[in-house]
Each structure stands twice: as C-alpha cells, then as structure tokens.
C-alpha cells in the first residue's frame, strides 16, 4: 500500500516561481508515489490575518487554479479546504486537552513571528495553538509521511510528541508521522532577496510572456559586471540562480561564458526569460481553460471535501472510541 501524505499552504492567491520550484513540483511528483492530501489551510491564515478575511475566497480560487494548472490531479490527490472539513477543529480541540502549554511556548517559529510582526503581548490563542491544529491536520488523515525541509523538522517533532502523549493515554490510535526530507530551494527575486509577493520581487506562474520578459529585465545582477566583456560572478547573481532551475541543460556554459565575459547581462536575461516562458506555457494554457469555467475549481474542492471527510470522520470515530466518548 502507498504511504499517505498531508501537505498544505495558506491561501495566498496566485503562485509564483518560488512556490513552483520550492513546493509544487515536488507535490506533482509525490502524487505518483503516495496517497496525497493537499490542504488549503484557511484556518491557519486566520492566526495572523483574522482581520483581513474579505480576500480569502478569491485567494483560494487563484491558488487552487495554479495547483491544478501545474499538474496536481484531483483524481490522484485529495484537494480540499481545511475549513470544509470540521473534523479538523474537533480533533484540534481534543488534542489541545493533552498538549502542555510549555510545548507551545517554546516553539521557535512563534518567537520569530512575534518579533517579525511586532505582536509582543497581543499573541492570540489561535497563533499560540496553531501547532496543535497543524498536528490535527496531519493526524486526522493518519498521514504517515510529511514532506518538510530541515527547518520544519521541529514542527513535525512536536506533532510526534503529541502522538506519543495521546497514544500513551488512550491507546495506539495514531501513527508517528515521519519526515520526508525535501530540498526546498531558496528562489531569489528581482532584488536578490527571497522571492515574495510582499516584496513585489516575484514572477507569477500566470504572468504573460511579455510581463515575464519585463520582470526578468528588472533583476539585479553582479554589481561588478557593468559591461559585456567584464568577468562576472554567476554564483552571486539572481539571474544565474534561476538559470539553475530553468536552463539546466545550458547552465554550465552560461556560467563559463559569464565568468569569461563572453556573455553580457542583457543577453543572459533574455535567455532566462525565454526558458521561463517555455516552462510556463503549458501552465498558462491549463489556467486559461480553468478560468473559462471558474466553477470547476469549487466543484473539485467539493469533491475533495467529500473524500477528505470520509477519511477524517472514520479517524474521529476511532478517537472517540479510544477516549471512551461514544456516549
């Protein structure tokens, strides 16, 4: 039997190259090897954006449209919205009863978010307890495998600790999910920082070819390479960074020509834009088909909800049985 995977994203609207290379390509591969559940984590989004809910529906539609366009197949994977499966919330509540507060307070990500978002004393209960909801997301499907980068291992270990504590009290209900370590490459944006919509340094999967060309022309390059003929340092150049992912067959020659000065930045960028557009053409075509029938996305999510709830309901029944709460 295939192993079972749970992975997800907060709804953020249209996906960019960082999402594509860092996660979605891996999701497409995994659905050939595992039984995959891919979650739109809209409740998780509320932990920091509870006052900005008016955009969530559109963000879900745009994000899932991109998921489908890159090859996430609803016949192979279960694609669903977290809040459409209320069993997540019930299991979250039950797991919260056995999870010590100290486990949550030591969460390094919480400390980073408090610092970065300037929350200080205004940390909400939902933000403090989101790792328990994250555990519920995984465990409600008895997922035995979770794809993570090394920086996310502490999150998964907390889920494993919750499993051990619950199983110790009530019996062996849940498997301890193992990490499937994946390379999560840092994709640089036009300013040399991590590609991000908040920094407006991104290339969207849905950007038309001319927009891609325009955005690539805006990318910074090696500041010491001013003219064609100047030797460059491809290892520090965001343009070459993207060549590694989109021009793989040419990347060694590109690096050599950059270092020798034979390749100028204008030509290098034009070549990169061409390779990105070749990669995005089938994605854009698939998106156009979905945009012509916008209700199809919600039909797929409704189908996914039914599949997800069937599994989640069965798990919750086992939990209630184990906890002797079937009265």
C-alpha positions as CSV (number, residue, x, y, z in Angstrom):
1,X,0.0,0.0,0.0
2,X,1.1,3.6,-0.7
3,X,2.1,5.8,2.2
4,X,-0.2,8.7,3.0
5,X,1.0,12.3,2.8
6,X,-0.6,15.5,4.1
7,X,0.8,18.9,3.0
8,X,-0.8,22.3,2.5
9,X,-0.4,26.0,2.1
10,X,-2.2,29.1,3.4
11,X,-4.3,30.7,0.7
12,X,-2.1,33.5,-0.8
13,X,-3.6,33.9,-4.2
14,X,-1.6,33.4,-7.4
15,X,1.5,31.3,-7.1
16,X,5.0,32.4,-8.1
17,X,8.2,30.7,-9.2
18,X,9.3,30.3,-5.6
19,X,6.1,28.3,-4.8
20,X,6.5,26.3,-8.0
21,X,10.2,25.2,-7.6
22,X,10.1,25.0,-3.8
23,X,6.9,23.0,-3.4
24,X,4.5,22.4,-6.3
25,X,6.9,20.5,-8.5
26,X,7.5,18.2,-5.5
27,X,3.8,17.8,-4.9
28,X,3.3,16.7,-8.5
29,X,6.0,14.0,-8.2
30,X,4.7,12.8,-4.8
31,X,1.2,12.1,-6.0
32,X,2.6,9.3,-8.2
33,X,4.2,7.6,-5.2
34,X,1.8,8.3,-2.3
35,X,-1.8,8.8,-1.4
36,X,-1.7,12.6,-1.1
37,X,-4.0,15.0,0.7
38,X,-3.3,18.7,-0.2
39,X,-4.9,21.2,2.0
40,X,-5.8,24.9,1.6
41,X,-5.1,25.9,5.2
42,X,-7.5,28.8,5.5
43,X,-7.9,28.5,9.3
44,X,-4.1,28.8,9.6
45,X,-4.3,32.0,7.7
46,X,-6.6,33.5,10.4
47,X,-3.8,33.1,13.0
48,X,-2.2,36.3,11.7
49,X,-4.8,37.7,9.3
50,X,-8.0,37.3,11.3
51,X,-8.9,41.0,10.4
52,X,-8.5,40.5,6.7
53,X,-10.9,37.8,5.6
54,X,-12.6,39.5,2.7
55,X,-9.9,38.3,0.3
56,X,-9.7,34.7,1.4
57,X,-12.3,33.3,-1.1
58,X,-10.6,34.8,-4.1
59,X,-7.1,33.8,-2.9
60,X,-8.3,30.2,-2.5
61,X,-9.7,30.1,-6.1
62,X,-6.5,31.7,-7.6
63,X,-4.2,29.4,-5.6
64,X,-6.0,26.2,-6.4
65,X,-6.3,27.2,-10.0
66,X,-2.5,27.3,-10.1
67,X,-2.2,24.0,-8.2
68,X,-4.4,22.3,-10.9
69,X,-2.5,24.1,-13.7
70,X,0.9,22.7,-12.7
71,X,-0.4,19.1,-12.5
72,X,-2.0,18.5,-9.1
73,X,-4.6,15.9,-10.3
74,X,-7.9,15.6,-8.3
75,X,-8.1,12.0,-9.5
76,X,-4.8,11.2,-7.9
77,X,-4.8,13.5,-4.9
78,X,-7.4,14.8,-2.5
79,X,-7.5,18.6,-2.7
80,X,-9.7,20.3,-0.1
81,X,-10.2,23.4,2.0
82,X,-9.4,23.0,5.7
83,X,-12.5,24.7,7.0
84,X,-14.7,22.5,4.8
85,X,-13.7,19.5,7.0
86,X,-14.9,20.4,10.5
87,X,-13.3,17.2,11.9
88,X,-10.0,19.1,11.9
89,X,-11.4,21.5,14.5
90,X,-12.8,18.7,16.7
91,X,-9.5,16.8,16.7
92,X,-7.7,20.1,17.4
93,X,-9.8,20.6,20.5
94,X,-9.3,17.1,21.8
95,X,-5.5,17.2,21.1
96,X,-5.3,20.6,22.9
97,X,-6.5,19.0,26.1
98,X,-3.4,16.8,26.3
99,X,-0.8,19.3,24.9
100,X,1.1,21.1,27.6
101,X,1.3,24.9,27.1
102,X,5.0,24.8,27.7
103,X,5.4,22.8,24.4
104,X,3.8,25.6,22.5
105,X,5.6,28.4,24.2
106,X,9.0,27.0,23.2
107,X,8.0,27.0,19.5
108,X,10.8,28.9,17.7
109,X,8.5,29.9,14.9
110,X,6.2,31.6,17.3
111,X,9.0,33.7,18.7
112,X,10.1,34.7,15.2
113,X,6.5,35.7,14.2
114,X,6.1,37.7,17.4
115,X,9.3,39.5,16.6
116,X,8.7,40.0,12.8
117,X,5.1,41.0,13.1
118,X,5.6,43.2,16.2
119,X,2.9,41.2,18.1
120,X,4.5,41.4,21.6
121,X,1.7,41.0,24.1
122,X,-1.0,40.6,21.5
123,X,-0.4,36.9,20.6
124,X,-3.8,35.3,20.0
125,X,-4.8,31.9,21.4
126,X,-5.0,30.7,17.8
127,X,-1.5,31.6,17.0
128,X,-0.1,30.0,20.2
129,X,-2.1,26.8,19.5
130,X,-1.6,26.6,15.7
131,X,1.0,23.7,16.0
132,X,-1.8,21.7,17.6
133,X,-4.1,22.5,14.7
134,X,-1.2,21.5,12.4
135,X,-0.9,18.2,14.2
136,X,-4.7,17.7,13.8
137,X,-4.4,18.4,10.1
138,X,-1.8,15.5,9.8
139,X,-3.4,13.1,12.2
140,X,-7.0,13.3,11.1
141,X,-5.9,11.5,7.9
142,X,-3.4,9.3,9.8
143,X,-0.7,10.6,7.4
144,X,2.4,8.6,8.0
145,X,4.7,10.9,5.9
146,X,5.1,14.7,5.8
147,X,7.3,16.4,3.3
148,X,9.4,19.0,5.1
149,X,12.6,21.0,4.8
150,X,15.1,20.7,7.6
151,X,13.9,24.0,9.1
152,X,10.5,22.5,9.6
153,X,11.6,19.4,11.5
154,X,10.9,20.9,14.9
155,X,7.2,21.4,13.9
156,X,6.9,17.7,12.9
157,X,8.6,16.6,16.1
158,X,6.0,18.4,18.1
159,X,3.3,16.5,16.2
160,X,5.2,13.3,17.1
161,X,5.3,14.3,20.7
162,X,1.6,14.9,20.7
163,X,1.0,11.5,19.1
164,X,3.1,9.7,21.8
165,X,1.3,11.5,24.6
166,X,-2.2,10.8,23.2
167,X,-1.4,7.2,22.4
168,X,0.0,6.8,25.9
169,X,-3.2,7.9,27.5
170,X,-5.7,6.3,25.1
171,X,-4.0,3.5,23.1
172,X,-2.3,3.3,19.7
173,X,-4.6,5.4,17.6
174,X,-2.2,7.5,15.6
175,X,1.0,6.6,13.7
176,X,4.0,8.8,14.4
177,X,4.4,10.6,11.1
178,X,7.9,10.5,9.6
179,X,9.6,13.4,7.8
180,X,10.2,13.1,4.1
181,X,13.1,15.5,3.8
182,X,12.9,17.5,0.7
183,X,15.2,20.1,-0.8
184,X,13.3,23.4,-0.5
185,X,15.5,25.7,-2.6
186,X,15.6,29.4,-1.9
187,X,14.3,31.1,-5.0
188,X,15.6,34.7,-5.4
189,X,13.5,37.5,-6.7
190,X,14.4,40.6,-8.7
191,X,16.1,42.3,-5.8
192,X,18.2,39.4,-4.8
193,X,16.1,38.6,-1.8
194,X,13.8,35.6,-1.3
195,X,11.0,35.7,-3.9
196,X,7.9,37.0,-2.2
197,X,4.7,38.7,-3.2
198,X,5.0,41.0,-0.2
199,X,8.4,42.3,-1.6
200,X,6.9,42.6,-5.1
201,X,10.0,40.9,-6.5
202,X,8.3,37.8,-7.9
203,X,7.3,36.3,-11.3
204,X,3.9,34.7,-11.2
205,X,3.1,31.5,-12.9
206,X,0.2,33.3,-14.7
207,X,2.3,36.2,-15.9
208,X,2.1,36.6,-19.7
209,X,5.3,36.2,-21.7
210,X,5.9,39.9,-22.1
211,X,5.5,40.5,-18.4
212,X,8.0,37.8,-17.7
213,X,10.5,39.4,-20.0
214,X,9.9,42.8,-18.4
215,X,10.3,41.4,-14.9
216,X,13.5,39.5,-15.8
217,X,15.0,42.6,-17.3
218,X,14.5,44.3,-13.8
219,X,16.6,41.6,-12.0
220,X,19.8,42.8,-10.4
221,X,23.0,41.2,-11.5
222,X,26.6,41.1,-10.3
223,X,27.4,44.8,-9.5
224,X,31.0,44.3,-10.7
225,X,29.8,43.2,-14.2
226,X,28.9,46.5,-15.8
227,X,29.7,46.0,-19.4
228,X,29.7,43.0,-21.7
229,X,33.3,41.7,-21.6
230,X,33.5,42.3,-17.8
231,X,34.1,39.0,-16.0
232,X,31.1,38.0,-13.9
233,X,30.4,36.0,-10.7
234,X,27.4,33.8,-11.5
235,X,27.4,32.3,-8.0
236,X,26.1,35.7,-6.6
237,X,23.7,36.6,-9.5
238,X,19.9,36.1,-9.0
239,X,19.6,35.7,-12.8
240,X,22.0,32.7,-12.8
241,X,20.3,31.4,-9.7
242,X,17.1,31.0,-11.8
243,X,19.1,29.6,-14.8
244,X,20.0,26.7,-12.5
245,X,16.3,25.7,-12.4
246,X,15.0,26.7,-15.8
247,X,18.1,26.3,-18.1
248,X,19.6,23.2,-16.7
249,X,21.0,21.9,-20.0
250,X,22.9,25.1,-20.6
251,X,23.8,26.1,-17.1
252,X,27.5,25.1,-17.2
253,X,28.0,27.0,-20.5
254,X,26.2,30.1,-19.1
255,X,28.4,30.1,-16.0
256,X,31.6,29.7,-18.1
257,X,30.5,32.5,-20.5
258,X,29.6,34.8,-17.6
259,X,32.9,34.3,-15.9
260,X,34.9,34.9,-19.1
261,X,32.9,38.0,-20.1
262,X,31.7,36.4,-23.3
263,X,28.0,36.7,-22.1
264,X,26.5,40.0,-21.3
265,X,23.7,40.5,-18.8
266,X,21.2,41.7,-21.3
267,X,21.5,38.5,-23.4
268,X,21.7,36.4,-20.3
269,X,18.4,37.8,-19.1
270,X,16.7,37.4,-22.4
271,X,17.8,33.7,-22.5
272,X,16.4,33.2,-19.0
273,X,13.1,34.8,-19.8
274,X,12.8,32.5,-22.8
275,X,13.4,29.4,-20.7
276,X,11.0,30.5,-18.0
277,X,8.3,31.2,-20.7
278,X,8.8,27.7,-22.2
279,X,8.3,26.2,-18.7
280,X,5.2,28.4,-18.0
281,X,3.5,28.0,-21.4
282,X,1.6,24.7,-20.5
283,X,0.7,26.1,-17.1
284,X,-0.7,29.3,-18.6
285,X,-2.7,27.2,-21.1
286,X,-4.1,25.0,-18.4
287,X,-5.0,28.1,-16.3
288,X,-6.9,29.7,-19.2
289,X,-9.0,26.6,-19.5
290,X,-9.9,26.7,-15.8
291,X,-10.6,30.4,-16.0
292,X,-13.2,29.8,-18.7
293,X,-15.1,27.7,-16.2
294,X,-14.4,29.2,-12.8
295,X,-16.9,27.0,-11.0
296,X,-14.8,24.0,-11.8
297,X,-12.3,24.8,-9.1
298,X,-15.1,24.8,-6.5
299,X,-16.5,21.6,-7.9
300,X,-13.1,20.0,-7.4
301,X,-12.8,21.3,-3.9
302,X,-16.3,20.0,-3.1
303,X,-15.3,16.6,-4.5
304,X,-12.1,16.8,-2.3
305,X,-14.1,17.7,0.7
306,X,-16.3,14.6,0.5
307,X,-13.2,12.4,0.1
308,X,-11.4,14.1,3.0
309,X,-14.4,14.0,5.3
310,X,-14.9,10.3,4.7
311,X,-11.4,9.6,6.0
312,X,-11.5,12.3,8.7
313,X,-14.8,11.0,10.1
314,X,-13.5,7.5,10.4
315,X,-10.5,8.7,12.3
316,X,-12.5,10.8,14.6
317,X,-14.7,7.8,15.3
318,X,-11.6,5.8,16.4
319,X,-10.5,8.8,18.6
320,X,-13.9,8.9,20.3
321,X,-13.8,5.2,20.8
322,X,-10.3,5.3,22.3
323,X,-11.2,8.2,24.6
324,X,-14.4,6.4,25.7
325,X,-16.5,9.3,24.4
326,X,-19.0,7.4,22.3
327,X,-21.9,8.2,24.6
